[in-house]
């Protein structure tokens, strides 16, 4: 996945999670997604990064 495509996918993850968790401030959603992105950023396979961060962030937002 190209860096630009990845950045757009991460932005879409933030938008989806902000809508799914409206009681959570958007800046908190962005921070969680950013932390999860950092956790998987070293992986060699980039195609799954948005899926992985969305899943991990969703779990954190639910708790």
Secondary structure, DSSP 4 states (H G I P E B T S, - for coil): --HHHHHHHHHHHHHHHHHHTTTS-HHHHHHHHHHHHHHHTT-S--TTHHHHHHHHHHHHHH-
